[in-house]
Amino acid sequence: MSKDSLVSSLELLRTALHIYRVNVSRVGALFVVPFIFASLMFISTSGSSRTMFPSVGFSLALGLSSLLAGLGLITTLATNTIGERLLPTLTRSYSHILPLALTLLLTLFIFLGSFSLLIFPGLIITVLLSQTVFVFVADEKHGMEALLYSWQLVRDHFWGVCARLLFLWAITIMVMGALTILLSLFGLSSFPTLGLQELGALARAEVSVHTLFASIIFSAVKLLVVTPLSIVFLFELYHSLKSHAATTPQLTPESLQKRRTMLVTLGVIGICSALVFIIFSRVLFNYTFSVLELFPGPSRDFVHILTEIRSLTPQPVQVHFTR
């Protein structure tokens, strides 16, 4: 089997654009709800309301609706029912939310563990497990089984998959970068400059109208165009890998056990790394307060800003300054 026999990056992009253009109304209907929640999330951070972060309700709704929309699009692609009505698609996708969330959580800890060792092993594991979601939906494999099957699909086409993932990443960066430049030409920006005064405004959730408008446009392009196109592109890549699976030598039970042991080990390391990071960040945050409050001037203002930010976190913390 030729290791360069995957569908080319340009052909994948061309196919994704064609599927998106033909089914733009159906695809848009799937992602319009996440866009609405994203807009409400940005609006909730504007004005003079004293909320450090967007409303928890809007944030959770955005995450859940985005996951549901992405899962629905992958399901319609896998079952060739992309033109069906919206309600059956969402209903079928909803039943997969919990097992998919558990699979993604397992994958996240494995990624954390691999990147905790070195960057290069983390990148390798990321590429090898890049097909996990599509395996979960199309092949109905869950948990560790989905991860191992993704590894099986990618292992003989590693560099080809790398090249296509980099191509998609570059296209995405170019599109969103061009949008940012275009918005800036009209005096709009979704990335405010964070000086000391601006950081205080951010802590008080005082986002300008221009920034709010730009953020909504930015999220519209990302959620209604870039995200569904990326999903279709990646699904077509999975379909190309799947077409070669029949001629790919199957892993032996010993090889599967070795890979399973490696992934479990990386997952345990990832959990430990996450706990260490949480503890260390809290200790560092407290140490920063204890040092900065000893110095007058701008650092004292910065401490007041951090105090305001900290007071808006779920856990109440009392900070006293010596006058």
Residue pairs with C-beta under 8 A, 6 or more apart in sequence:
1 156
1 244
1 247
1 248
3 156
3 157
3 159
3 160
4 160
5 244
6 157
6 160
6 161
6 164
6 237
6 240
6 241
6 244
7 15
7 236
7 237
7 240
9 163
9 164
9 167
9 168
12 164
12 233
12 236
12 237
12 240
13 167
13 171
13 233
15 232
15 236
16 229
16 232
16 233
16 236
17 229
19 77
19 82
19 232
20 27
20 225
20 228
20 229
20 232
23 82
23 83
26 76
26 82
26 83
26 84
26 86
27 73
27 82
27 228
28 224
29 86
30 69
30 72
30 73
30 86
30 89
30 90
30 228
31 66
31 69
31 223
31 224
31 227
31 228
32 224
33 65
33 69
34 62
34 65
34 66
34 69
34 223
35 219
35 220
35 223
35 224
37 58
37 61
37 62
37 65
38 62
38 216
38 219
38 223
39 216
39 219
40 55
40 58
41 54
41 55
41 58
41 59
41 62
42 54
42 207
42 212
42 215
42 216
42 219
43 212
44 51
44 54
44 55
44 58
44 205
45 51
45 53
45 54
45 205
45 207
46 205
46 206
46 207
46 208
46 209
46 212
47 205
47 206
47 207
48 204
48 205
48 206
49 205
50 204
50 205
50 312
51 205
51 312
52 203
52 205
52 309
52 312
52 313
53 59
53 312
64 97
66 223
66 227
67 97
67 100
67 101
68 90
68 93
68 94
68 97
70 227
70 231
71 93
71 96
71 97
71 100
71 137
72 89
72 90
72 92
72 93
73 82
73 228
73 231
73 232
74 133
74 134
74 137
74 138
74 231
74 235
75 81
75 89
75 92
75 93
75 96
75 137
76 82
76 84
76 89
77 231
77 232
77 235
78 134
78 137
78 138
78 235
81 89
96 136
96 137
99 136
99 142
99 143
100 133
100 136
102 142
102 143
103 132
103 133
103 136
103 142
103 143
103 146
103 147
104 132
104 133
106 143
106 144
106 147
106 267
107 129
107 132
107 147
108 270
109 266
109 267
109 268
109 270
109 271
109 274
110 125
110 129
110 147
110 263
110 266
110 267
110 270
111 122
111 125
111 126
111 129
111 270
112 269
112 270
112 271
112 273
112 274
113 265
113 266
113 267
113 268
113 269
113 270
113 271
113 273
114 121
114 122
114 124
114 125
114 126
114 266
114 270
115 121
115 122
116 122
116 269
116 270
116 273
117 266
117 269
124 158
125 266
127 154
127 158
127 161
127 162
127 165
128 150
128 151
128 154
128 155
128 158
129 147
129 150
129 151
130 150
130 154
130 161
130 165
130 234
131 149
131 150
131 153
131 154
131 237
131 238
131 241
132 146
132 147
132 150
134 234
134 235
134 238
135 141
135 146
135 149
135 150
135 153
135 238
136 142
136 146
138 238
138 242
139 146
139 149
141 149
144 260
144 263
144 264
147 263
148 251
148 256
148 259
148 260
148 263
151 259
152 245
152 248
152 250
152 251
153 238
153 241
153 242
153 245
153 248
154 161
154 241
156 244
156 248
157 241
157 244
161 237
161 241
164 237
168 230
168 233
168 234
172 226
172 230
175 221
175 226
176 218
176 221
176 222
176 226
179 217
179 218
179 221
180 189
180 190
180 191
180 218
183 189
183 190
183 214
183 217
183 218
187 210
188 210
188 211
188 213
188 214
188 217
189 210
189 211
189 214
190 211
190 214
190 215
190 217
190 218
192 198
192 202
192 207
192 208
192 211
194 202
196 298
196 301
196 302
196 305
199 302
199 305
200 305
200 308
201 207
203 305
203 308
203 309
203 312
204 308
207 215
251 259
285 310
288 306
289 303
289 306
289 307
289 319
292 299
292 300
292 302
292 303
292 306
293 300
293 303
293 319
293 321
293 322
300 321
303 321
307 319
310 317
310 319
311 317
311 319
